[in-house]
Amino acid sequence: MIVEWIRLHETLLGYLGVISLVTFVLTIILIPLLVIRIPPDYFLYDKEHLKQFHRQHPFVRVLTLVMKNILGVVFIGAGIAMLVLPGQGLLTILIGLMLVSFPKKRALECHIIQKDGVLRAINWMRTKAHRSLLRLPEGAGDHARSKETSCAAQRNDD
């Protein structure tokens, strides 16, 4: 019965295999490139960093916001698929979350980045690229800390 189903759906399975292989290769290339571009103090930012964004022309600001959100949704979708397909699912989801805008975003980012495996993988990639390790807020390990910008404080601000 299973063999018969496979024979009936050979083309579909072939496409799924190719898509899986392509997404796996792309994530092996893209995720490290994106991870090393994260500023080391990304998780320590305060609302002052957003002022530069608000100084842009309204059309450019809206266009940038829309494009970032679309790209973020694509990364989140790919990351969710990679939880069952080959690829770096959690890292891809984290990159997607960093791009999209929604309430309580900072709290979710902090929750994901504080997972030992995620932080270890990101900092390993950053070390290989000769980049500074990510600095996390208070309560997130032995990295640089800042009481004013802890994840708990960010949860209240979102």
C-alpha positions as CSV (number, residue, x, y, z in Angstrom):
1,M,0.0,0.0,0.0
2,I,2.8,2.5,0.9
3,V,4.8,1.4,-2.1
4,E,1.8,2.0,-4.3
5,W,1.2,5.5,-2.8
6,I,4.9,6.3,-3.4
7,R,4.6,5.2,-7.1
8,L,1.5,7.3,-7.6
9,H,3.2,10.4,-6.1
10,E,6.8,10.1,-7.4
11,T,6.7,13.6,-9.0
12,L,5.4,15.2,-5.8
13,L,8.0,13.4,-3.7
14,G,10.7,14.4,-6.2
15,Y,9.7,18.1,-5.9
16,L,9.6,17.9,-2.1
17,G,13.0,16.4,-2.1
18,V,14.5,19.1,-4.3
19,I,12.8,21.9,-2.3
20,S,14.1,20.4,0.9
21,L,17.6,20.2,-0.5
22,V,17.5,23.7,-1.8
23,T,16.3,25.2,1.5
24,F,18.9,23.2,3.4
25,V,21.7,24.5,1.2
26,L,20.3,28.1,1.3
27,T,20.1,28.1,5.1
28,I,23.6,26.8,5.4
29,I,24.7,29.8,3.4
30,L,22.2,32.5,4.4
31,I,21.8,31.9,8.2
32,P,25.5,32.3,9.0
33,L,25.7,35.5,6.9
34,L,22.7,37.0,8.7
35,V,23.9,35.9,12.1
36,I,27.3,37.5,11.8
37,R,25.5,40.8,10.7
38,I,23.6,41.0,14.0
39,P,25.1,43.8,16.1
40,P,26.7,42.4,19.3
41,D,24.5,44.7,21.4
42,Y,21.3,43.9,19.5
43,F,19.7,42.4,22.6
44,L,20.7,45.4,24.7
45,Y,19.2,48.1,22.6
46,D,16.9,50.8,23.9
47,K,14.3,52.9,22.2
48,E,16.9,55.6,21.3
49,H,18.2,53.3,18.5
50,L,14.8,53.6,16.8
51,K,15.0,57.4,16.4
52,Q,17.2,57.1,13.3
53,F,14.5,54.9,11.7
54,H,11.9,57.5,12.4
55,R,13.9,60.3,10.8
56,Q,13.6,58.6,7.4
57,H,11.1,59.9,4.8
58,P,7.6,58.3,5.5
59,F,7.5,56.5,2.2
60,V,10.9,54.9,2.7
61,R,10.0,54.0,6.3
62,V,6.8,52.3,5.2
63,L,8.4,50.5,2.3
64,T,11.3,49.3,4.6
65,L,8.8,48.1,7.2
66,V,6.7,46.2,4.6
67,M,9.7,44.6,3.0
68,K,11.2,43.6,6.3
69,N,7.9,42.0,7.5
70,I,7.5,40.1,4.3
71,L,11.1,38.8,4.4
72,G,10.6,38.0,8.1
73,V,7.4,36.0,7.5
74,V,9.2,34.0,4.7
75,F,12.0,33.2,7.2
76,I,9.6,32.2,9.9
77,G,7.7,29.9,7.5
78,A,10.9,28.3,6.3
79,G,12.1,27.9,9.8
80,I,8.9,26.2,10.8
81,A,9.2,23.8,7.8
82,M,12.8,23.1,8.9
83,L,11.7,21.9,12.2
84,V,10.7,18.7,10.3
85,L,12.8,19.1,7.2
86,P,16.6,19.4,7.1
87,G,17.9,22.8,8.1
88,Q,18.5,25.2,10.9
89,G,14.9,25.7,12.0
90,L,15.2,27.6,15.3
91,L,17.9,29.9,13.9
92,T,15.9,30.6,10.8
93,I,12.8,31.4,13.0
94,L,14.9,33.7,15.2
95,I,16.2,35.6,12.1
96,G,12.6,35.9,10.9
97,L,11.4,37.2,14.2
98,M,14.1,39.8,14.3
99,L,12.7,41.1,11.0
100,V,9.0,41.3,11.7
101,S,7.2,43.8,13.8
102,F,4.6,42.8,16.4
103,P,3.7,43.4,20.0
104,K,5.9,41.5,22.6
105,K,8.5,40.7,19.9
106,R,11.4,41.5,22.2
107,A,10.2,39.1,24.9
108,L,9.9,36.2,22.3
109,E,13.4,37.0,20.9
110,C,14.9,37.0,24.4
111,H,13.2,33.7,25.2
112,I,14.6,32.1,22.1
113,I,18.1,33.5,22.3
114,Q,18.5,32.5,25.9
115,K,18.2,28.8,25.0
116,D,21.7,27.3,25.4
117,G,21.8,25.5,22.0
118,V,20.6,28.6,20.1
119,L,23.1,31.0,21.8
120,R,25.9,28.5,21.5
121,A,25.3,28.0,17.7
122,I,25.1,31.7,17.1
123,N,28.2,32.5,19.0
124,W,30.0,29.6,17.4
125,M,29.2,31.1,13.9
126,R,30.2,34.6,15.1
127,T,33.5,33.3,16.5
128,K,34.3,31.5,13.2
129,A,33.7,34.8,11.4
130,H,35.9,36.7,13.9
131,R,32.9,38.7,15.2
132,S,32.2,39.7,18.8
133,L,29.9,37.4,20.7
134,L,26.3,38.5,21.3
135,R,25.9,40.4,24.5
136,L,22.7,39.5,26.4
137,P,20.8,41.3,29.1
138,E,20.8,40.6,32.7
139,G,20.0,37.0,33.7
140,A,21.2,35.5,30.4
141,G,24.5,33.9,31.3
142,D,27.9,35.4,31.8
143,H,27.8,37.8,29.0
144,A,27.8,41.6,29.3
145,R,24.7,42.8,31.1
146,S,22.7,45.9,31.5
147,K,19.9,46.3,34.1
148,E,18.1,49.0,32.2
149,T,17.7,46.9,29.1
150,S,17.0,43.5,30.6
151,C,14.6,41.2,28.8
152,A,12.2,41.7,31.7
153,A,12.3,45.4,31.2
154,Q,11.8,44.9,27.5
155,R,8.7,42.8,28.1
156,N,7.1,45.8,29.9
157,D,8.0,48.2,27.1
158,D,6.6,46.2,24.2
